[in-house]
């Protein structure tokens, strides 16, 4: 006889508890990693494995190898979409600048990935959680973990989130210049000053310090940044300073220049009437001289014009010589005209 079957079915085994570091990593990524063991390996340094031999742990070196290739593929995919007319050499240059060690370490710092890493005692004491090379390797391993669990889609989402600014700078032609360099050039060209950076605070343990930096232009604080190193903090402050200067220059755009007035729009004020007397006579004689000089010279008789063969140079020269004499005679005529009213009053 067959043994009696139990009326109650056995429940499936409960899934293993996820490591707190893996849960924190998923929360910071905003994405779920399908395989928690792979996620844990992505944040495990070989120094930690060396100190825990016999526990069957894996480090992130193999994942780093895969993540490097996946990043190249994902970034190349986005560059082909955003720069359809760029040549192969230009695309390669942009990709190399986007996925370099500094860029990947920046992503790790934004994610605050350093505190989640599992390091050996030696790396812990030497500040391994803040090393750019170690952080960049961890980001590549995390990318590999995302790819193994969900394909290219979660990797593209990560790139769009953290490398969108780098793509925008590439489109503007400023990718090869960091924020401090861009701010230096802008401040020198527009304000004729150099930016100044000042560390205002340091907090955190010695192996994981955070620096606060203020950026000053002409004694005014235009940006504040924080980072795991002074250089990173200065870059963050320079980015805010660039945004502040761009907004200020946009507000200070000069108004459009007024349209120059035409001859018809110009108002010519006539000189005031001169007082009676000698001054009036002299003023009137000056006006007469100006009118005489403005009139064209009279046409010579036909015979004279034929003799000089149409040349007008000599008559103009004679006109210029006769001008001083006319000017010397005019004041006397003006005085004579001014005395006429006085004689008329005397006869009356």
C-alpha positions as CSV (number, residue, x, y, z in Angstrom):
1,X,0.0,0.0,0.0
2,X,1.1,3.5,-0.7
3,X,1.7,5.6,2.3
4,X,-1.1,8.1,3.1
5,X,-0.5,11.5,1.5
6,X,-0.5,14.5,3.7
7,X,-3.4,16.8,3.3
8,X,-1.1,19.9,3.7
9,X,1.3,20.8,1.0
10,X,4.8,22.0,1.9
11,X,5.3,25.8,1.4
12,X,8.1,27.0,-0.9
13,X,11.3,28.0,0.8
14,X,11.5,31.6,1.7
15,X,13.9,33.6,-0.5
16,X,17.2,34.5,1.2
17,X,17.3,37.8,3.0
18,X,18.9,40.6,0.9
19,X,22.0,42.2,2.2
20,X,21.3,45.7,3.6
21,X,24.0,47.1,1.3
22,X,22.2,45.7,-1.8
23,X,18.9,47.2,-0.7
24,X,20.6,50.6,-0.1
25,X,22.2,50.3,-3.6
26,X,18.8,49.6,-5.3
27,X,17.3,52.6,-3.4
28,X,20.0,55.0,-4.6
29,X,19.9,53.6,-8.2
30,X,16.1,53.8,-8.2
31,X,16.1,50.4,-9.9
32,X,15.8,46.8,-8.9
33,X,18.7,44.4,-9.4
34,X,17.4,40.9,-10.2
35,X,20.2,38.9,-8.8
36,X,21.2,40.1,-5.3
37,X,24.4,37.9,-5.3
38,X,25.6,39.7,-8.4
39,X,24.7,43.1,-6.9
40,X,26.7,42.2,-3.7
41,X,29.7,41.2,-5.8
42,X,29.5,44.5,-7.7
43,X,30.3,46.4,-4.5
44,X,32.9,43.9,-3.1
45,X,36.6,44.8,-3.6
46,X,39.2,42.1,-3.9
47,X,40.9,43.3,-0.7
48,X,37.7,42.2,1.2
49,X,37.7,38.8,-0.5
50,X,41.4,38.3,0.4
51,X,40.6,38.9,4.1
52,X,37.6,36.5,4.0
53,X,39.1,33.4,2.3
54,X,37.0,30.3,2.5
55,X,33.7,32.1,2.5
56,X,33.0,31.7,-1.2
57,X,32.9,35.4,-1.9
58,X,33.4,37.1,-5.3
59,X,34.9,40.4,-6.1
60,X,33.9,42.9,-8.8
61,X,36.8,42.5,-11.2
62,X,34.9,40.3,-13.7
63,X,31.8,42.5,-13.5
64,X,34.0,45.5,-14.1
65,X,35.3,44.0,-17.3
66,X,31.8,43.4,-18.6
67,X,30.5,46.8,-17.4
68,X,33.2,48.6,-19.3
69,X,32.0,47.1,-22.6
70,X,28.3,47.6,-21.7
71,X,29.0,51.3,-21.0
72,X,30.7,51.8,-24.3
73,X,27.8,50.2,-26.1
74,X,25.1,52.2,-24.2
75,X,26.9,55.6,-24.6
76,X,27.6,54.9,-28.3
77,X,23.9,54.1,-28.7
78,X,22.9,57.5,-27.2
79,X,25.6,59.4,-29.1
80,X,24.3,58.0,-32.4
81,X,20.8,59.2,-31.6
82,X,21.8,62.7,-30.4
83,X,24.5,63.5,-33.0
84,X,23.3,62.0,-36.3
85,X,25.7,64.1,-38.4
86,X,28.8,63.6,-36.3
87,X,31.7,61.6,-37.8
88,X,33.3,58.5,-36.2
89,X,36.3,60.4,-34.9
90,X,34.1,63.0,-33.2
91,X,31.9,60.3,-31.6
92,X,34.9,58.4,-30.3
93,X,36.3,61.6,-28.7
94,X,33.0,62.4,-27.0
95,X,32.6,58.8,-25.7
96,X,36.1,58.8,-24.3
97,X,35.4,62.0,-22.5
98,X,32.1,60.9,-21.1
99,X,33.1,57.5,-19.7
100,X,36.5,58.4,-18.4
101,X,37.5,57.7,-14.8
102,X,36.6,61.2,-13.5
103,X,33.1,61.0,-15.0
104,X,32.4,57.5,-13.6
105,X,33.8,58.5,-10.2
106,X,31.5,61.5,-10.3
107,X,28.5,59.2,-10.8
108,X,29.6,57.1,-7.8
109,X,29.9,60.2,-5.6
110,X,26.4,61.4,-6.6
111,X,25.1,57.9,-5.7
112,X,27.1,58.0,-2.5
113,X,28.5,54.6,-3.4
114,X,31.6,54.9,-1.3
115,X,30.0,54.0,2.1
116,X,28.4,50.8,0.5
117,X,31.7,49.3,-0.7
118,X,33.0,46.2,1.0
119,X,36.8,46.9,1.5
120,X,39.6,45.2,3.2
121,X,41.3,46.8,6.2
122,X,44.2,48.1,4.2
123,X,42.0,49.9,1.7
124,X,39.8,51.2,4.4
125,X,42.7,52.8,6.2
126,X,44.1,54.4,3.1
127,X,40.9,56.1,2.1
128,X,39.8,53.7,-0.5
129,X,36.1,54.8,-0.3
130,X,37.1,58.2,-1.8
131,X,39.6,56.9,-4.5
132,X,38.4,57.8,-8.0
133,X,39.8,54.7,-9.6
134,X,38.1,52.4,-7.1
135,X,34.8,54.3,-7.4
136,X,34.9,54.2,-11.2
137,X,35.5,50.4,-11.1
138,X,32.5,49.9,-8.8
139,X,30.3,51.9,-11.2
140,X,31.3,49.7,-14.1
141,X,30.5,46.6,-12.0
142,X,27.1,48.0,-11.0
143,X,26.3,48.6,-14.7
144,X,27.2,45.0,-15.4
145,X,24.8,43.9,-12.6
146,X,22.0,45.9,-14.2
147,X,22.7,44.6,-17.6
148,X,22.7,40.9,-16.5
149,X,19.4,41.4,-14.8
150,X,17.5,43.5,-17.3
151,X,19.5,44.0,-20.5
152,X,20.4,47.4,-21.9
153,X,17.2,49.3,-20.9
154,X,18.2,49.9,-17.2
155,X,21.7,50.9,-18.3
156,X,20.3,53.5,-20.7
157,X,18.1,54.8,-17.9
158,X,21.2,55.2,-15.7
159,X,23.1,57.0,-18.5
160,X,20.2,59.4,-19.2
161,X,20.1,60.2,-15.5
162,X,23.7,60.9,-14.9
163,X,25.3,61.7,-18.2
164,X,22.7,64.0,-19.7
165,X,24.7,67.0,-18.7
166,X,27.8,65.6,-20.3
167,X,25.9,65.1,-23.6
168,X,24.6,68.7,-23.4
169,X,28.2,70.0,-22.9
170,X,29.3,67.9,-25.9
171,X,26.6,69.5,-28.0
172,X,27.8,73.0,-26.9
173,X,31.4,72.2,-27.6
174,X,32.5,72.6,-24.0
175,X,32.9,68.9,-23.0
176,X,36.7,69.0,-22.9
177,X,36.7,72.0,-20.5
178,X,35.6,71.4,-16.9
179,X,33.5,73.8,-15.0
180,X,36.4,75.7,-13.4
181,X,38.0,76.3,-16.8
182,X,34.7,77.5,-18.3
183,X,34.2,79.8,-15.3
184,X,37.7,81.2,-15.5
185,X,37.3,82.0,-19.2
186,X,33.9,83.6,-18.7
187,X,35.0,85.7,-15.7
188,X,38.1,86.9,-17.5
189,X,36.3,87.9,-20.7
190,X,33.2,89.5,-19.2
191,X,34.2,90.7,-15.7
192,X,38.1,91.0,-16.0
193,X,38.5,89.2,-12.7
194,X,39.6,85.7,-11.6
195,X,37.3,83.5,-9.4
196,X,38.5,82.7,-5.9
197,X,37.7,79.4,-4.1
198,X,37.7,79.2,-0.3
199,X,37.3,76.1,1.9
200,X,34.8,77.1,4.6
201,X,34.2,73.7,6.4
202,X,35.3,70.1,6.7
203,X,33.3,67.4,8.3
204,X,33.2,63.6,8.5
205,X,35.9,61.1,9.5
206,X,39.4,61.4,8.2
207,X,38.9,58.5,5.7
208,X,35.7,60.0,4.3
209,X,35.8,63.8,4.7
210,X,33.5,66.2,2.9
211,X,34.7,69.7,2.0
212,X,32.5,72.8,1.6
213,X,33.8,75.4,-0.7
214,X,32.6,78.9,-1.5
215,X,33.2,80.7,-4.9
216,X,33.8,84.4,-4.9
217,X,33.7,86.9,-7.7
218,X,34.6,90.5,-6.8
219,X,34.0,89.7,-3.2
220,X,30.5,88.3,-3.8
221,X,29.7,84.6,-3.1
222,X,28.1,83.2,-6.3
223,X,28.3,79.5,-5.6
224,X,28.8,76.9,-2.9
225,X,29.8,73.3,-3.5
226,X,30.6,70.2,-1.5
227,X,32.7,67.1,-2.3
228,X,34.8,64.3,-1.1
229,X,37.9,66.3,-2.1
230,X,38.6,70.0,-2.5
231,X,38.8,69.6,-6.2
232,X,35.4,68.0,-6.4
233,X,33.9,70.7,-4.2
234,X,35.4,73.5,-6.3
235,X,34.0,71.9,-9.5
236,X,30.5,71.8,-7.9
237,X,30.8,75.5,-6.8
238,X,32.0,76.5,-10.3
239,X,29.0,74.8,-11.9
240,X,26.6,76.8,-9.7
241,X,28.7,79.9,-10.5
242,X,28.3,79.4,-14.2
243,X,24.5,79.1,-13.8
244,X,24.4,82.2,-11.7
245,X,26.4,84.2,-14.2
246,X,24.4,83.0,-17.2
247,X,21.2,84.1,-15.5
248,X,22.7,87.5,-14.6
249,X,23.9,88.2,-18.1
250,X,20.6,87.2,-19.5
251,X,18.9,89.9,-17.3
252,X,21.5,92.5,-18.2
253,X,21.1,92.3,-22.0
254,X,21.3,95.9,-23.5
255,X,18.2,97.4,-25.0
256,X,18.0,97.8,-28.8
257,X,19.8,100.9,-30.2
258,X,17.4,103.7,-31.2
259,X,16.9,104.2,-35.0
260,X,18.9,107.2,-36.2
261,X,16.8,110.1,-37.2
262,X,16.4,110.9,-40.8
263,X,16.9,114.4,-42.3
264,X,13.2,115.0,-42.2
265,X,13.0,114.1,-38.5
266,X,15.7,116.4,-37.5
267,X,14.6,119.8,-36.2
268,X,16.8,122.7,-37.1
269,X,16.5,125.6,-34.7
270,X,16.8,129.0,-36.3
271,X,19.2,131.5,-34.6
272,X,17.5,134.1,-32.4
273,X,16.9,137.5,-33.9
274,X,19.9,139.8,-33.2
275,X,19.3,143.0,-31.3
276,X,19.1,146.3,-33.2
277,X,22.3,148.2,-33.8
278,X,25.7,147.5,-35.1
279,X,25.7,143.9,-33.9
280,X,22.7,143.2,-36.0
281,X,24.4,144.7,-39.1
282,X,27.4,142.6,-38.6
283,X,25.4,139.4,-38.0
284,X,23.4,140.1,-41.2
285,X,26.5,140.7,-43.2
286,X,27.9,137.3,-42.1
287,X,24.8,135.6,-43.4
288,X,25.2,137.3,-46.7
289,X,28.7,136.0,-47.0
290,X,27.5,132.4,-46.4
291,X,24.9,132.7,-49.0
292,X,27.3,134.0,-51.6
293,X,29.7,131.2,-51.0
294,X,26.9,128.6,-51.2
295,X,25.7,129.8,-54.7
296,X,27.3,128.1,-57.7
297,X,29.5,130.4,-59.8
298,X,27.7,132.0,-62.8
299,X,28.2,130.3,-66.2
300,X,30.8,132.2,-68.3
301,X,29.9,133.5,-71.8
302,X,30.0,131.1,-74.6
303,X,33.2,132.5,-76.0
304,X,35.0,132.4,-72.7
305,X,33.9,128.8,-72.1
306,X,35.2,127.8,-75.5
307,X,38.5,129.4,-74.7
308,X,39.1,127.5,-71.6
309,X,37.8,124.2,-73.2
310,X,35.2,123.6,-70.5
311,X,37.6,123.7,-67.6
312,X,36.2,125.1,-64.3
313,X,39.4,124.9,-62.2
314,X,40.5,128.5,-62.8
315,X,37.1,130.2,-62.1
316,X,37.0,128.3,-58.8
317,X,40.5,129.4,-57.8
318,X,39.6,133.1,-58.5
319,X,36.4,132.7,-56.5
320,X,38.4,131.5,-53.5
321,X,40.8,134.5,-53.7
322,X,37.9,137.0,-53.9
323,X,36.2,135.6,-50.8
324,X,38.5,137.4,-48.2
325,X,37.9,140.8,-49.9
326,X,34.2,140.3,-49.8
327,X,34.4,139.4,-46.1
328,X,36.5,142.5,-45.4
329,X,34.0,144.8,-47.2
330,X,30.9,143.4,-45.6
331,X,31.4,144.8,-42.1
332,X,31.5,148.4,-43.5
333,X,28.3,147.8,-45.3
334,X,26.7,146.4,-42.2
335,X,27.7,149.5,-40.2
336,X,26.3,151.8,-42.9
337,X,23.0,149.9,-42.8
338,X,23.0,150.2,-39.1
339,X,23.4,154.1,-39.2
340,X,20.4,154.7,-41.5
341,X,17.8,154.3,-38.8
342,X,19.6,156.8,-36.5
343,X,19.7,159.5,-39.2
344,X,16.0,159.0,-39.9
345,X,15.2,159.6,-36.3
346,X,17.4,162.7,-36.2
347,X,15.5,164.3,-39.2
348,X,12.2,163.7,-37.5
